[in-house]
Amino acid sequence: MLQYALWGLVGAAANVGVVFLEASKRAKGWPWVRPKGPGGGVYAVSIVIHLGIATATTAAMASTSIVTSYFVAFGIGAAAPVVVKKVARYAESLLPVAEDDNKPDGDHGE
């Protein structure tokens, strides 16, 4: 199972590389440099979180019969951050919305 998690980490690193290249093109330089980027610290933390999500997801799936090869683990690692993001958005959409949450900022009926 540990080997599958490591392959998931490698897949996530490949995904981070692609995201980095896209962000570099969009920012026309280093994507973390201000004012276009968030800054180096924030960028580094986002990469660590991205890799952690993918590794944890791959490790969890490796405990099932879904992961049968290193290639599958690599693919899960590469896709995990995108899939987890979509699942989180779906889960948030199921939560009830408080009446005050529907009003624009500054308009709380005061």
N, C-alpha and C positions, 0 to 999 in steps of 0.2 A: 504494500500500500504506500509506503514511503517513496518508492521509486515513481509511482504514478503521480504522487503529489509534486515531486520534483519536476516531472515532465509537464505537469500543469503550470508550474512556475515558469518553465522555459516558454511555454505557449503564451503565458501572460506577458513575458518579457518581449516576445515577438510582437504582440499586440501593442504594447507600450511604444515600441520602436516605430510602428506605423503611425500611431497617434502623434508621436513626436514629430515625425516628418510632415504630417498634415499641419500641425500647429506651427512649425517653422515656416512653411510656405505662407500660411495665413498671416503670420506676424512679420514676415520678411526678415527673419533673423532668429535670435534665440527666443523661444516662446515664453520664457519666464522673466525676461527683462521688462521693467516697468517703462512706460505707462501702459503698454499693450498687454503685458503679462502680469501674473500675480506676485512675482518675486520668487527668488530661488528656494527659500524655505518652504513656501506653500507648494511649489511645484514638486519638490522632493517628497514631501509628505503625501501628496496625491499619488505619486508613483508607488510609494511603499504600500499605501492602502489598496491601490489597484492590484499589486502583486499579491497582497495578503488575501484579498477577496477571492482571487483566482485559485490560489493554493488551497485555501480552506474549502472552497467548492469542489475542487478536484479530489481532495482527500476524502470529503464526505461521499462523493459519488463513487470513489474507489472501493468503498466498503460494500457496495452493491455489485450486482452482476453486470451492470451497464458498462463499466470500464474493463475492457478485455485486452487492450494493448496500449503500448506507449503512445502510439499515434492518436488513439481516442483520448487519452489523458492530455496530450498536447492540444488537441482541438477544444476540449472542455476548458482548459486553462485560458486559451485565446478568446473563447466566447463568453466565459463566465462573467466578467464585469458588465458586459452589455446585457446579458440575460438577467442578472441580479438587479440591474437598474430598471429594466422593464417590469420585473416582478414587483419591485418596490413601488413603482408608480401605480401599478394595478392595485396593490394592497392599500395605498393611500386613497385611491379613488373609492374604495369600499367603506372607508371611515366616514361616519356622519360629520357633516359640516355644521359648526355652530353658526347661529344667525349673525353674530358680529363678524365672522370671518368673511362674509359675503360683501361687506361694505368696504369701499376704498379707504386707504390710509387717511387718517385725520377726520373721518366721518363716522364716529362711533356713537352718534346720537346724544352727545353731551351738550 
